[in-house]
Amino acid sequence: MTAQNTLAVPARRAVDFWIFWTGQTISQIGSTLTATALPLLVFKLGGSRLDLGLASAVTWVPYPLFGLFVGAWVGWGTARRTHPTHQFSPLS
């Protein structure tokens, strides 16, 4: 009896996955270093804790501010287009 070497995915796709995974890992490390170094740079150049706080706020405030409204808007539009009762409604 011979053992067959069967992979769940073809070898080419596995190589593509590792290239993708490596690129994403490098990108995430760069983003983390930037998120750490930028406030330190602002503090070093400005010397003020207020400048540090403002720089951090400007970086993170847009996510919840715009994310809530845009997420609700996109969710509403998607539900309206895909909901079965709206497909046959004269108002859609």
N, C-alpha and C positions, 0 to 999 in steps of 0.2 A: 504494500500500500504506500502510495506517495502522498506526502503532505502538500497541499496546495496553499500557496501564499496569496490570500485574497484580502484586499483592503476594502474598507467601507467606502472609500472614495478613491478614484484613480490617483496615481502618483503625481501627475501633472497638477491636478487641483490641490493636492496637499502642498506642493511647492508654492503655488499661488497663494494659498492661505498663509504660509509662513512668511512670505514676502509682505503680504498685507499686514499681518500681525506685527512684524518687526517695524514697519513704517508707522503704524499706529502707536506703538510703544515709544518710539523716538519722538513722535509728535506730542504725546502726552507728557513726556519728561520735559520737553521744551516749554510747553504751556505751564507746567508746574513751576519750572525755574523762573519764567517770566512773571508769574503771579507772585512769586516770593521776592524777586529782585526789584521789581518796579516800585513797590512801597518803600523798600529800603533805600533805593536811589532818591526817591522824593524826600525822604527824611534826611538823607545825607546832604542833599543840595539845599533844601529849604531850612532844615534844622528845626522845624516846628511840628509838634504833634498834630496841630490843626491841619496843616498841609497833608500830613500822612492820612488823617481821617478823611479829608476831602477826596484825596486820590483813591482811597479804597472805596468810598461811597460812589464816586463816579464810575468806578469799574463794575460794581455789583448791583447798583440800584436799577439799571435798565432791565435786568432779567425778570424780577417780579413785577415791575411796573408795566412793561409791555407784554410780558408773557401771559398775564392774566387776561388782558383784553384781547390779544391776538389769538390766544388759545380758545377762548370762548367764541370768538368770531368764526374761526376755522371749524370748530366743532359744530357750531350751529349750521354752517353752510353744508358741511359734510352730512350731517344727520338729515337735513332737509332734502338733499339730493338722493340719499340712499334709502330713506325710510319708505317702505312699500306703500303706505297710505298717501304719501305725497306724490307718488309717481302718477297716480290716476286722478288726483285732485285738480279741479279747474283753477285753483289758485297758484299752483306750482309752475 
